Amino acid sequence: MKINKKNALRLWEERYGDAQYAADFHGNLMYRDAFGDREYVVYRGEAELYCGWNIHHIMPVANGGSDEKSNLLCTNIITNDEAEDKITFWIDDCLYQVQHKPETSEYQIVQLQ
């Protein structure tokens, strides 16, 4: 799948339907209309929540991953920045690892701690 805004919004719709807000795998909030917008903020009480999002490769392209839909996730830009092109990575106090899904050719992100 070519990664552009049109296809990103299609992926959002497939994963989240018509929801305006959704949480990524780490729990960071995303706002549907803030694709690619690093500066989009909403306020919850006194907290500033950055809700811009983009497409994350579960298995990074640098490590042999593809642009197939099964290898793509919608993620908050902050989450994506933290994960980078790593197979094992920390976000806040959570350790994640990309692992092969049993009996498939697909990968998933698993929280280890």
Rosetta blueprint (number, residue, H / E / L):
1 M L
2 K L
3 I L
4 N L
5 K H
6 K H
7 N H
8 A H
9 L H
10 R H
11 L H
12 W H
13 E H
14 E H
15 R H
16 Y H
17 G L
18 D L
19 A L
20 Q L
21 Y E
22 A E
23 A E
24 D L
25 F L
26 H L
27 G L
28 N L
29 L E
30 M E
31 Y E
32 R H
33 D H
34 A H
35 F E
36 G L
37 D L
38 R L
39 E L
40 Y L
41 V E
42 V E
43 Y E
44 R E
45 G L
46 E L
47 A E
48 E E
49 L E
50 Y E
51 C L
52 G L
53 W E
54 N E
55 I E
56 H E
57 H E
58 I L
59 M L
60 P L
61 V H
62 A H
63 N H
64 G L
65 G L
66 S L
67 D L
68 E L
69 K H
70 S H
71 N H
72 L E
73 L E
74 C E
75 T E
76 N E
77 I H
78 I H
79 T H
80 N H
81 D H
82 E H
83 A H
84 E L
85 D L
86 K L
87 I L
88 T E
89 F E
90 W E
91 I E
92 D L
93 D L
94 C E
95 L E
96 Y E
97 Q E
98 V E
99 Q E
100 H E
101 K L
102 P L
103 E L
104 T L
105 S L
106 E L
107 Y E
108 Q E
109 I E
110 V E
111 Q E
112 L L
113 Q L
